[in-house]
Amino acid sequence: ERLWLLLPRELEEEERFFLVQALQKHFIFQDLEASERSDVVGFMEQVEVEPGEVVCRQGDVGDCCYVIEEGSFAVIINGTIVQRLHRGQTFGELSMLYRTARTATVTCTDDGVLWKMNGGCFRLCMTRLTDKHLQRALAFLEMDSTFSSLSDDERRKLAGA
């Protein structure tokens, strides 16, 4: 997917604020810069769902993740409801992060509004976070005298480990 060729969608101020706050609280996205989170939400798609609608199914390949704006959603594993999700909570990201099949089925139980982050947007976030981690590690290795005897290439390899 070529995210950079797409144009970000215009969001209402309240929608943008809600999404930025939801991503800021999430352990995966919290290290993005505020401007990066703001950029990312412009590429998210609003999806309305009805009670009984299956949003994702256990065993399927994960190609997107969601932030719940409205509604209630049941998380079902092997036919048993194990959790209920509500406003501000997310689902689907672990399948994409670890490149595994969906571990649960998520079904809408009340009229709902979701914000969908597609795989391209998710991978862009992960690339930006990986680059930041690498830069922090390199900065540490360059400042610490313990690693002064290493070449730049050796420090890059160590930072990326």
KEKOLLUM-781563 format. One line per field, with one value per residue (C-alpha): chain; x, z negated, y negated; residue in three letters; residue number from 1. Coordinates in steps of 0.05 Angstrom, whole numbers. Layout:
unit: (A / ...)
u: (X / ...)
w: (Z / ...)
v: (Y / ...)
code: (ALA / ...)
pos: (NUM / ...)
***
This chain:
unit: (A / A / A / A / A / A / A / A / A / A / A / A / A / A / A / A / A / A / A / A / A / A / A / A / A / A / A / A / A / A / A / A / A / A / A / A / A / A / A / A / A / A / A / A / A / A / A / A / A / A / A / A / A / A / A / A / A / A / A / A / A / A / A / A / A / A / A / A / A / A / A / A / A / A / A / A / A / A / A / A / A / A / A / A / A / A / A / A / A / A / A / A / A / A / A / A / A / A / A / A / A / A / A / A / A / A / A / A / A / A / A / A / A / A / A / A / A / A / A / A / A / A / A / A / A / A / A / A / A / A / A / A / A / A / A / A / A / A / A / A / A / A / A / A / A / A / A / A / A / A / A / A / A / A / A / A / A / A / A / A / A)
u: (0 / 26 / 0 / 40 / 1 / -66 / -94 / -111 / -185 / -212 / -236 / -279 / -239 / -274 / -260 / -186 / -180 / -213 / -169 / -104 / -120 / -137 / -71 / -32 / -58 / -42 / 24 / 40 / 28 / 46 / 117 / 97 / 105 / 41 / 47 / 56 / -6 / -44 / -20 / -39 / -111 / -122 / -115 / -164 / -232 / -297 / -340 / -411 / -431 / -496 / -512 / -494 / -444 / -378 / -320 / -265 / -264 / -219 / -169 / -172 / -111 / -107 / -105 / -128 / -142 / -197 / -210 / -280 / -315 / -385 / -420 / -404 / -367 / -361 / -293 / -306 / -254 / -275 / -349 / -343 / -350 / -286 / -290 / -332 / -300 / -325 / -307 / -233 / -211 / -177 / -174 / -140 / -71 / -36 / -52 / -17 / 40 / 58 / 34 / -11 / -82 / -136 / -140 / -213 / -278 / -303 / -378 / -418 / -470 / -497 / -498 / -425 / -376 / -306 / -244 / -205 / -130 / -108 / -45 / -6 / -18 / -1 / 64 / 83 / 73 / 117 / 172 / 172 / 177 / 233 / 272 / 264 / 288 / 348 / 366 / 360 / 403 / 456 / 457 / 469 / 525 / 560 / 559 / 579 / 655 / 647 / 630 / 681 / 726 / 669 / 664 / 602 / 580 / 589 / 549 / 492 / 490 / 489 / 435 / 391 / 397)
w: (0 / 17 / -40 / -18 / 47 / 11 / -13 / -86 / -101 / -134 / -204 / -251 / -308 / -359 / -316 / -309 / -384 / -403 / -356 / -376 / -449 / -438 / -402 / -454 / -509 / -469 / -485 / -412 / -388 / -450 / -428 / -363 / -362 / -369 / -297 / -273 / -311 / -280 / -211 / -222 / -242 / -177 / -142 / -187 / -160 / -198 / -197 / -223 / -249 / -272 / -328 / -309 / -256 / -260 / -253 / -253 / -259 / -299 / -253 / -197 / -175 / -207 / -156 / -199 / -270 / -301 / -353 / -382 / -382 / -399 / -416 / -452 / -424 / -448 / -444 / -432 / -436 / -416 / -422 / -492 / -507 / -545 / -545 / -525 / -492 / -492 / -472 / -467 / -467 / -408 / -377 / -320 / -327 / -358 / -297 / -253 / -301 / -308 / -238 / -266 / -254 / -294 / -363 / -374 / -339 / -354 / -345 / -352 / -408 / -404 / -345 / -337 / -304 / -292 / -264 / -220 / -211 / -150 / -145 / -106 / -159 / -214 / -181 / -171 / -246 / -262 / -214 / -247 / -316 / -295 / -265 / -330 / -372 / -327 / -331 / -408 / -413 / -366 / -406 / -470 / -439 / -411 / -478 / -522 / -525 / -533 / -459 / -433 / -403 / -357 / -286 / -262 / -226 / -288 / -329 / -277 / -280 / -356 / -358 / -311 / -352)
v: (0 / -68 / -111 / -172 / -174 / -180 / -246 / -251 / -260 / -321 / -306 / -346 / -376 / -330 / -268 / -286 / -301 / -235 / -194 / -229 / -217 / -144 / -132 / -171 / -124 / -61 / -26 / -16 / -87 / -128 / -141 / -174 / -249 / -289 / -312 / -240 / -217 / -275 / -255 / -182 / -196 / -233 / -166 / -128 / -110 / -116 / -53 / -47 / 22 / 53 / 101 / 172 / 150 / 187 / 138 / 189 / 265 / 310 / 344 / 292 / 254 / 185 / 129 / 71 / 49 / 6 / -48 / -47 / -115 / -91 / -26 / 38 / 98 / 170 / 205 / 279 / 334 / 404 / 385 / 354 / 280 / 262 / 186 / 126 / 65 / -7 / -78 / -92 / -20 / 14 / 82 / 118 / 87 / 148 / 190 / 140 / 127 / 200 / 221 / 275 / 296 / 260 / 291 / 271 / 254 / 184 / 172 / 108 / 111 / 39 / -9 / -27 / -74 / -50 / -83 / -35 / -38 / 1 / 43 / -10 / -63 / -14 / 6 / -67 / -78 / -17 / -42 / -111 / -79 / -32 / -90 / -130 / -71 / -63 / -137 / -136 / -74 / -104 / -169 / -129 / -87 / -148 / -184 / -125 / -117 / -42 / -38 / -89 / -35 / -11 / -35 / -72 / -9 / 34 / -16 / -15 / 61 / 60 / 6 / 47 / 111)
code: (GLU / ARG / LEU / TRP / LEU / LEU / LEU / PRO / ARG / GLU / LEU / GLU / GLU / GLU / GLU / ARG / PHE / PHE / LEU / VAL / GLN / ALA / LEU / GLN / LYS / HIS / PHE / ILE / PHE / GLN / ASP / LEU / GLU / ALA / SER / GLU / ARG / SER / ASP / VAL / VAL / GLY / PHE / MET / GLU / GLN / VAL / GLU / VAL / GLU / PRO / GLY / GLU / VAL / VAL / CYS / ARG / GLN / GLY / ASP / VAL / GLY / ASP / CYS / CYS / TYR / VAL / ILE / GLU / GLU / GLY / SER / PHE / ALA / VAL / ILE / ILE / ASN / GLY / THR / ILE / VAL / GLN / ARG / LEU / HIS / ARG / GLY / GLN / THR / PHE / GLY / GLU / LEU / SER / MET / LEU / TYR / ARG / THR / ALA / ARG / THR / ALA / THR / VAL / THR / CYS / THR / ASP / ASP / GLY / VAL / LEU / TRP / LYS / MET / ASN / GLY / GLY / CYS / PHE / ARG / LEU / CYS / MET / THR / ARG / LEU / THR / ASP / LYS / HIS / LEU / GLN / ARG / ALA / LEU / ALA / PHE / LEU / GLU / MET / ASP / SER / THR / PHE / SER / SER / LEU / SER / ASP / ASP / GLU / ARG / ARG / LYS / LEU / ALA / GLY / ALA)
pos: (1 / 2 / 3 / 4 / 5 / 6 / 7 / 8 / 9 / 10 / 11 / 12 / 13 / 14 / 15 / 16 / 17 / 18 / 19 / 20 / 21 / 22 / 23 / 24 / 25 / 26 / 27 / 28 / 29 / 30 / 31 / 32 / 33 / 34 / 35 / 36 / 37 / 38 / 39 / 40 / 41 / 42 / 43 / 44 / 45 / 46 / 47 / 48 / 49 / 50 / 51 / 52 / 53 / 54 / 55 / 56 / 57 / 58 / 59 / 60 / 61 / 62 / 63 / 64 / 65 / 66 / 67 / 68 / 69 / 70 / 71 / 72 / 73 / 74 / 75 / 76 / 77 / 78 / 79 / 80 / 81 / 82 / 83 / 84 / 85 / 86 / 87 / 88 / 89 / 90 / 91 / 92 / 93 / 94 / 95 / 96 / 97 / 98 / 99 / 100 / 101 / 102 / 103 / 104 / 105 / 106 / 107 / 108 / 109 / 110 / 111 / 112 / 113 / 114 / 115 / 116 / 117 / 118 / 119 / 120 / 121 / 122 / 123 / 124 / 125 / 126 / 127 / 128 / 129 / 130 / 131 / 132 / 133 / 134 / 135 / 136 / 137 / 138 / 139 / 140 / 141 / 142 / 143 / 144 / 145 / 146 / 147 / 148 / 149 / 150 / 151 / 152 / 153 / 154 / 155 / 156 / 157 / 158 / 159 / 160 / 161)
***
